[in-house]
Amino acid sequence: MNRKLLVVDDDAAVRRIIGRILRSDGLEVIEAADGDEAISLTESEKPVLVVLDIHMPNLDGIATLETILELDPAIAVIIITGDASDRRAALALERGACDFIAKPFDLDHLRRSVESHLFLRGYA
């Protein structure tokens, strides 16, 4: 069963932390440093869930979210942001993200959100 996740953040340390935690839960994790790479990996690797930073250079999280969901509307996308009051986080939910988590985030909260959305899509 495909339990491949894509972690997208321009901060390599954040990607490593999230990746390490989710791999320890038995998930396959691939990583992207920006929106363009995320879109390319979505096309080639077919992840079932994406953890996506909203603030990135070049292609931001909203544009990346929209393109990912155009490629596959069934992908669960969890938005992470350093600004919980950011209007773009609310916009991301309106545009199809399934959850949003503010940085610094509780790793257990992230784990629960990932597992919940995998379960809802039949990947638990």
N, C-alpha and C positions, 0 to 999 in steps of 0.2 A: 504494500500500500504506500502510495506517495505521501510522505510527510515532509516534503521539502519546503523550507522557508527561505525567504530572501530578506536580508537585513540591509537597509539603505541609510547611510549616514555619512556626511562628509568628514566626521571626526572618527579617525581610525580606532581610537581607544574605546569609543562608545560601541562601534561595530564589534570589536574583539570581546568586550564584556558581554554584550547581548548574545553573541555567537557562542561563547563558552558556556553560558548558562543554559541556552536552549539545546546545545549539543549534549550537555550532561543529562538532559531529559530524554535523550534518545532521538532527537530530531536531526535531520540533515539540514545544515545551514550553509547558504551561499551568501556572499557579501558584495555590495556595490558601494562605491564612493560618491556617486551622484545619480541624478535622474536619468541621464542618457544611458549609463551603464545598467541601471535598474531595468529600463525598458528592454535593452538588448538581452539581458539575462532572463527576463520574464518570457521573452519569445523563445529563447533557446532551452531554458531549463525547466520551464513550466512549474513554478512554485505554486503551492496551494494557499500560502499566506505570506504577506509582506509586512514587515515592520519598517515604516517609512518616516524619516525625519522630514519635517515640513520646511525647515530653513536650510536651503542648500544653494550654492552658487549655480549659475547657468539656469538649469531647469529646476524650478522649485518643487516642493512636495505636492502642491495642488495640481500643477500641470502633469507631474509624474503620475499621480493618482488617477487622473482622468484618462491618461493614455493606457495605463495598466488595465483599468477596468474596461476600456474599449477592446483591448486584446482578449481579455477573459473576464466577463462580468461576475464569474463565480469566485474569483480570488478574494479572500478576506484581506483587508488592508487595515492595519493598526497604525495610526499616526502618533508620532512622538514629537514633542515640541518643548523648547526651553522656556516658553512663555504661555502659561496656562490661560491667560486672558486674551491670547492672540485670536483675533476674529477669524483668521485663516483656519484655525482648528475647528471652529464651528462650521465654516464653509466646507472643510474636508468631510465632515459628517454629512452635511447636506448633499455633497457630491458622491457619496457612496462608501466612505470609510466606515468600518464597523465599530471602531473604538478610537479613543484618543487618550494618551497618557502624557502627563507633564513631566519634564525633566526637572530636577533629578528624580527619577522614578524608583519606586520600590520594586526590586527584582521579582519578588513573589507576586506582586500585582501583575507585572508583565507576564509571568509564567501562567497565572490563572487566566488572563485574557487570551493568550495564545491557545492554551488547552481548551478553553470554552469555545472559541471560534473554530478550532479544528473539530471538536465534538459536534458542533452544530452543522458542520459540513460533511459529517460522516467519516472523519479521518482520525478519530480517537482510538 
